[in-house]
């Protein structure tokens, strides 16, 4: 057998899928969101935007914005007992309603 490839989007067939009525490009206003330091955000990967995608393990997690890096934001996320820094563009971030 041929060895399975281990790309960044492996095992994400269902995870990175939009609902049928939400298919296509997202609104442009999602790219213009501005987050301030200390703000809580949810990491929800938008599969229609390929730039600045965080790793699929962080999809659905909540973190705190700790800074900006170019057009993206650095988000501090708890992964088990460790704190990790995720770099993601604003299209993949949603304000936390808490």
Secondary structure, DSSP 4 states (H G I P E B T S, - for coil): -PPPP--TTTT-TTTT---GGG-SPPPGGGGG----TT-EEEE---TT--TTPPPGGGTT-EEEEEEEETTEEEEEEEETTEEEEEEEEGGGEEE---
